[in-house]
């Protein structure tokens, strides 16, 4: 399950309660892997830096259907990793850019150790849950 970042919380409050425009990222969101939950500000953990790693753009999210939740409608695959120190995946972040950008959501995920031997990390269809509750 994911949590809102401080950035997104502030943007939504300003937009809904203060009539301030919020430029949504649209279908321009990327998932990143971290060694733990990056937290509300995105700095509580370290993003993967292995050779072969890149944030993955996700454009296929299931419709919420009145539940306040969504999940990835297609698999999200990172790698294969081809170099760098072993990396233990422990968290994720969803950003509005493929590098740097603003953290929108964050959370923990199933731990896995990536090695520089062609390893991949994947969120299966429906494995990345986002809830507004």
DRENKOLLUM-354038 format. One record per atom (N, C-alpha, C): x, y, z; atom name. Coordinates in Angstrom, 1 decimal. Example, Ala and Ser with C-alpha at 12.3 -4.5 7.8 and 13.67 -1.06 7.14 Angstrom:
       X       Y       Z  at
    13.2    -5.7     7.8   N
    12.3    -4.5     7.8  CA
    13.2    -3.3     7.8   C
    12.8    -2.2     7.1   N
    13.7    -1.1     7.1  CA
    12.9     0.0     7.9   C
END
This chain:
       X       Y       Z  at
     0.9    -1.2     0.0   N
     0.0     0.0     0.0  CA
     0.9     1.2     0.0   C
     0.5     2.2    -0.7   N
     1.3     3.5    -0.8  CA
     0.7     4.6     0.0   C
     1.6     5.5     0.3   N
     1.2     6.7     1.1  CA
     1.5     8.0     0.2   C
     0.8     9.0     0.5   N
     1.0    10.3    -0.2  CA
     2.4    10.9     0.3   C
     3.0    11.6    -0.6   N
     4.2    12.4    -0.2  CA
     3.8    13.7     0.3   C
     4.6    14.4     1.1   N
     4.3    15.7     1.6  CA
     4.0    16.7     0.4   C
     4.8    16.6    -0.7   N
     4.5    17.4    -1.9  CA
     3.1    17.2    -2.4   C
     2.6    16.0    -2.6   N
     1.3    15.8    -3.1  CA
     0.2    16.2    -2.1   C
     0.4    15.9    -0.9   N
    -0.5    16.4     0.1  CA
    -0.8    17.9     0.1   C
     0.3    18.6     0.0   N
     0.2    20.1    -0.1  CA
    -0.4    20.6    -1.3   C
    -0.1    19.9    -2.5   N
    -0.7    20.3    -3.7  CA
    -2.2    20.1    -3.7   C
    -2.6    18.9    -3.2   N
    -4.1    18.6    -3.2  CA
    -4.8    19.6    -2.3   C
    -4.3    19.9    -1.1   N
    -4.9    20.8    -0.2  CA
    -5.1    22.2    -0.8   C
    -4.0    22.7    -1.4   N
    -4.0    23.9    -2.1  CA
    -5.0    23.9    -3.2   C
    -5.1    22.9    -4.0   N
    -6.0    22.8    -5.1  CA
    -7.5    22.7    -4.7   C
    -7.8    21.9    -3.7   N
    -9.1    21.6    -3.3  CA
    -9.7    22.7    -2.4   C
    -8.9    23.1    -1.4   N
    -9.4    24.1    -0.4  CA
    -9.0    25.5    -0.6   C
    -8.0    25.8    -1.5   N
    -7.5    27.1    -1.7  CA
    -7.7    27.6    -3.1   C
    -8.3    26.7    -4.0   N
    -8.5    27.1    -5.4  CA
    -7.3    27.4    -6.1   C
    -6.2    26.7    -5.8   N
    -4.9    26.9    -6.5  CA
    -4.8    25.8    -7.5   C
    -4.3    26.2    -8.7   N
    -4.2    25.2    -9.8  CA
    -3.1    24.2    -9.5   C
    -3.4    22.9    -9.9   N
    -2.4    21.9    -9.7  CA
    -2.3    21.2   -11.1   C
    -1.0    21.3   -11.6   N
    -0.8    20.7   -12.9  CA
    -0.5    19.2   -12.7   C
    -1.4    18.4   -13.1   N
    -1.2    17.0   -12.9  CA
    -0.2    16.4   -13.8   C
     0.5    15.4   -13.4   N
     1.5    14.8   -14.3  CA
     0.9    14.0   -15.5   C
    -0.5    13.8   -15.4   N
    -1.1    13.0   -16.5  CA
    -0.6    11.6   -16.5   C
    -0.3    11.1   -17.7   N
     0.3     9.8   -17.8  CA
     1.8     9.8   -17.7   C
     2.4    10.8   -17.1   N
     3.8    11.0   -17.0  CA
     4.2    10.7   -15.6   C
     4.1     9.4   -15.2   N
     4.5     9.0   -13.8  CA
     5.5     7.8   -14.0   C
     6.5     7.8   -13.1   N
     7.5     6.8   -13.2  CA
     7.7     6.2   -11.8   C
     7.9     4.9   -11.8   N
     8.1     4.1   -10.6  CA
     9.6     3.9   -10.4   C
    10.1     4.2    -9.2   N
    11.5     4.0    -8.8  CA
    11.7     3.0    -7.7   C
    12.8     2.3    -7.7   N
    13.1     1.3    -6.6  CA
    14.1     2.0    -5.6   C
    13.8     1.7    -4.3   N
    14.6     2.2    -3.2  CA
    15.0     1.0    -2.3   C
    16.0     1.3    -1.5   N
    16.5     0.2    -0.5  CA
    15.6     0.2     0.7   C
    14.6     1.0     0.8   N
    13.6     1.1     1.8  CA
    12.5     2.1     1.4   C
    11.5     2.3     2.3   N
    10.5     3.3     2.0  CA
    11.2     4.7     2.0   C
    11.1     5.4     0.8   N
    11.7     6.7     0.8  CA
    11.1     7.8     1.7   C
     9.9     7.5     2.3   N
     9.3     8.4     3.2  CA
     8.6     9.6     2.5   C
     7.9    10.4     3.2   N
     7.1    11.5     2.7  CA
     7.9    12.5     1.9   C
     9.2    12.7     2.1   N
    10.0    13.7     1.4  CA
    10.9    13.0     0.4   C
    11.0    11.7     0.3   N
    11.7    11.0    -0.7  CA
    13.2    10.8    -0.4   C
    13.6    11.2     0.9   N
    15.1    11.1     1.2  CA
    15.4    10.1     2.3   C
    14.4     9.3     2.7   N
    14.6     8.4     3.8  CA
    15.3     7.1     3.4   C
    15.5     6.9     2.1   N
    16.1     5.7     1.5  CA
    16.9     6.1     0.3   C
    17.6     5.2    -0.3   N
    18.5     5.5    -1.5  CA
    17.9     4.8    -2.7   C
    17.8     5.5    -3.8   N
    17.3     4.9    -5.0  CA
    18.4     4.0    -5.6   C
    18.0     3.0    -6.3   N
    18.9     2.1    -7.0  CA
    19.7     2.8    -8.0   C
    21.0     2.5    -8.1   N
    21.9     3.1    -9.0  CA
    22.7     2.1    -9.8   C
    22.2     0.9    -9.9   N
    22.9    -0.1   -10.7  CA
    22.9     0.2   -12.2   C
    23.9    -0.3   -12.9   N
    23.9    -0.2   -14.3  CA
    22.8    -1.1   -14.9   C
    22.0    -0.6   -15.8   N
    20.8    -1.3   -16.3  CA
    19.5    -0.9   -15.6   C
    19.6    -0.1   -14.5   N
    18.4     0.3   -13.8  CA
    17.9     1.7   -14.4   C
    16.6     1.8   -14.5   N
    16.0     3.1   -14.9  CA
    14.6     3.1   -14.3   C
    14.1     4.2   -13.9   N
    12.7     4.4   -13.5  CA
    11.9     3.9   -14.7   C
    10.7     3.3   -14.3   N
     9.8     2.8   -15.3  CA
     8.5     3.6   -15.4   C
     8.2     4.1   -16.6   N
     7.0     4.9   -16.8  CA
     5.8     3.9   -16.8   C
     4.8     4.3   -16.0   N
     3.6     3.5   -15.9  CA
     2.4     4.3   -16.4   C
     1.7     3.8   -17.4   N
     0.6     4.5   -18.0  CA
    -0.7     3.7   -17.8   C
    -0.6     2.5   -17.3   N
    -1.8     1.6   -17.2  CA
    -2.1     1.4   -15.8   C
    -3.1     2.1   -15.3   N
    -3.6     2.0   -13.9  CA
    -5.1     1.6   -14.0   C
    -5.5     0.7   -13.2   N
    -7.0     0.3   -13.2  CA
    -7.8     1.5   -12.7   C
    -9.0     1.6   -13.2   N
   -10.0     2.6   -12.8  CA
   -10.4     2.3   -11.4   C
   -10.5     3.4   -10.5   N
   -10.9     3.2    -9.1  CA
   -12.2     2.6    -8.8   C
   -13.2     2.8    -9.7   N
   -14.6     2.2    -9.5  CA
   -15.2     2.5    -8.2   C
   -15.0     3.7    -7.7   N
   -15.7     4.1    -6.4  CA
   -15.0     3.6    -5.1   C
   -13.9     3.0    -5.2   N
   -13.2     2.4    -4.0  CA
   -12.1     3.3    -3.5   C
   -11.6     4.3    -4.2   N
   -10.5     5.1    -3.8  CA
    -9.2     4.4    -3.9   C
    -9.2     3.3    -4.7   N
    -7.9     2.5    -4.9  CA
    -7.7     2.3    -6.4   C
    -6.4     2.1    -6.7   N
    -6.1     1.6    -8.1  CA
    -4.8     0.7    -7.9   C
    -4.5     0.1    -9.0   N
    -3.3    -0.8    -9.1  CA
    -2.8    -0.8   -10.5   C
    -1.6    -1.3   -10.6   N
    -1.0    -1.3   -12.0  CA
    -1.7    -2.4   -12.8   C
    -2.1    -2.0   -14.0   N
    -2.8    -2.8   -14.9  CA
    -1.9    -3.6   -15.9   C
    -0.6    -3.4   -15.8   N
     0.4    -4.2   -16.5  CA
     1.6    -4.4   -15.7   C
     2.4    -5.4   -16.0   N
     3.6    -5.7   -15.2  CA
     4.6    -4.5   -15.3   C
     5.3    -4.2   -14.3   N
     6.3    -3.2   -14.3  CA
     7.7    -3.9   -14.0   C
     8.6    -3.8   -15.0   N
     9.8    -4.6   -14.9  CA
    11.0    -3.7   -15.0   C
    11.9    -3.9   -14.0   N
    13.2    -3.1   -13.9  CA
    14.3    -4.0   -14.3   C
    15.3    -3.6   -15.1   N
    16.4    -4.3   -15.5  CA
    16.3    -4.9   -16.9   C
    17.2    -5.8   -17.2   N
    18.1    -6.5   -16.4  CA
    19.3    -5.6   -15.9   C
    19.7    -5.9   -14.7   N
    20.9    -5.2   -14.1  CA
    22.2    -5.8   -14.7   C
    23.1    -4.9   -15.0   N
    24.3    -5.4   -15.7  CA
    25.6    -5.0   -15.0   C
    25.5    -4.2   -13.9   N
    26.7    -3.8   -13.2  CA
    26.3    -3.0   -11.9   C
    27.4    -2.9   -11.1   N
    27.2    -2.1    -9.9  CA
    27.1    -3.0    -8.7   C
    27.1    -2.4    -7.5   N
    27.0    -3.2    -6.3  CA
    25.6    -3.8    -6.1   C
    25.6    -5.0    -5.4   N
    24.3    -5.6    -5.1  CA
    23.4    -4.6    -4.5   C
    22.1    -4.7    -4.8   N
    21.1    -3.7    -4.3  CA
    19.9    -4.5    -3.7   C
    19.6    -4.2    -2.5   N
    18.4    -4.9    -1.8  CA
    17.2    -3.9    -2.0   C
    16.2    -4.4    -2.8   N
    15.0    -3.6    -3.0  CA
    14.2    -3.7    -1.7   C
    13.7    -2.6    -1.2   N
    12.8    -2.6     0.0  CA
    11.7    -1.6    -0.1   C
    11.7    -0.7    -1.1   N
    10.6     0.3    -1.2  CA
    10.5     0.9    -2.6   C
     9.5     1.7    -2.8   N
     9.3     2.3    -4.1  CA
     8.8     3.7    -4.0   C
     9.0     4.5    -5.0   N
     8.4     5.8    -5.1  CA
     7.8     6.0    -6.5   C
     6.8     6.8    -6.5   N
     6.2     7.2    -7.8  CA
     6.4     8.7    -8.0   C
     7.0     9.0    -9.1   N
     7.5    10.4    -9.4  CA
     6.8    11.0   -10.6   C
     6.8    12.3   -10.7   N
     6.3    13.0   -11.9  CA
     7.4    13.2   -13.0   C
     8.5    12.6   -12.8   N
     9.6    12.7   -13.8  CA
    10.5    11.5   -13.8   C
    11.2    11.2   -15.0   N
    12.0    10.0   -15.0  CA
    13.3    10.2   -14.4   C
    13.7    11.4   -13.9   N
    14.9    11.7   -13.1  CA
    14.5    12.9   -12.3   C
    15.0    12.8   -11.0   N
    14.6    13.9   -10.0  CA
    13.1    14.0   -10.0   C
    12.5    15.2   -10.2   N
    11.1    15.3   -10.1  CA
    10.5    15.3    -8.7   C
     9.2    15.3    -8.6   N
     8.5    15.4    -7.3  CA
     8.0    14.0    -7.0   C
     8.2    13.5    -5.8   N
     7.7    12.3    -5.3  CA
     6.2    12.5    -5.0   C
     5.4    11.5    -5.5   N
     3.9    11.6    -5.4  CA
     3.5    10.6    -4.3   C
     3.9     9.3    -4.5   N
     3.5     8.3    -3.6  CA
     4.7     7.5    -3.2   C
     4.7     6.7    -2.1   N
     5.8     5.9    -1.7  CA
     5.3     4.8    -0.8   C
     6.1     3.8    -0.7   N
     5.8     2.6     0.2  CA
     6.9     1.6     0.2   C
     6.6     0.5     0.9   N
     7.5    -0.7     0.9  CA
     7.1    -1.7    -0.1   C
     8.0    -2.6    -0.4   N
     7.7    -3.6    -1.4  CA
     8.4    -4.9    -1.0   C
     8.1    -6.0    -1.6   N
     8.7    -7.3    -1.3  CA
    10.2    -7.2    -1.6   C
    11.0    -7.5    -0.5   N
    12.4    -7.4    -0.6  CA
    13.0    -8.4    -1.6   C
    14.0    -8.0    -2.4   N
    14.7    -8.9    -3.3  CA
    16.1    -8.3    -3.5   C
    17.1    -9.1    -3.6   N
    18.5    -8.6    -3.8  CA
    18.8    -8.7    -5.3   C
    19.1    -7.6    -5.9   N
    19.5    -7.5    -7.3  CA
    21.0    -7.6    -7.4   C
    21.5    -8.4    -8.2   N
    23.0    -8.6    -8.4  CA
    23.3    -8.1    -9.9   C
    24.5    -7.9   -10.2   N
    24.9    -7.4   -11.5  CA
    25.0    -8.6   -12.5   C
    24.1    -9.5   -12.4   N
    24.2   -10.7   -13.3  CA
    22.9   -10.9   -14.1   C
    22.3    -9.8   -14.5   N
    21.1    -9.8   -15.3  CA
    19.8    -9.9   -14.5   C
    19.8    -9.7   -13.2   N
    18.6    -9.8   -12.4  CA
    17.6    -8.7   -12.8   C
    16.4    -9.0   -12.6   N
    15.3    -8.1   -12.8  CA
    14.4    -8.0   -11.6   C
    13.7    -6.9   -11.4   N
    12.7    -6.8   -10.4  CA
    11.4    -6.5   -11.0   C
    10.3    -7.1   -10.6   N
     9.0    -6.9   -11.3  CA
     7.9    -6.7   -10.3   C
     7.0    -5.8   -10.6   N
     5.7    -5.7    -9.9  CA
     4.8    -6.4   -10.9   C
     4.2    -7.5   -10.5   N
     3.2    -8.2   -11.3  CA
     2.0    -7.4   -11.5   C
     1.1    -7.7   -12.4   N
    -0.1    -7.0   -12.6  CA
    -0.9    -7.0   -11.3   C
    -1.3    -5.8   -10.9   N
    -2.1    -5.7    -9.6  CA
    -1.3    -5.7    -8.4   C
     0.0    -5.7    -8.4   N
     0.9    -5.8    -7.2  CA
     1.2    -4.4    -6.6   C
     1.1    -3.4    -7.4   N
     1.4    -2.0    -6.9  CA
     0.1    -1.3    -6.6   C
    -0.3    -1.3    -5.3   N
    -1.6    -0.7    -4.9  CA
    -1.5     0.7    -4.4   C
    -2.4     1.6    -4.9   N
    -2.4     2.9    -4.5  CA
    -3.8     3.2    -3.9   C
    -3.9     3.7    -2.7   N
    -5.2     3.9    -2.0  CA
    -5.3     5.3    -1.5   C
    -6.4     6.0    -1.7   N
    -6.6     7.3    -1.1  CA
    -7.6     7.1     0.0   C
    -7.1     6.9     1.2   N
    -8.0     6.6     2.3  CA
    -7.5     7.4     3.5   C
END
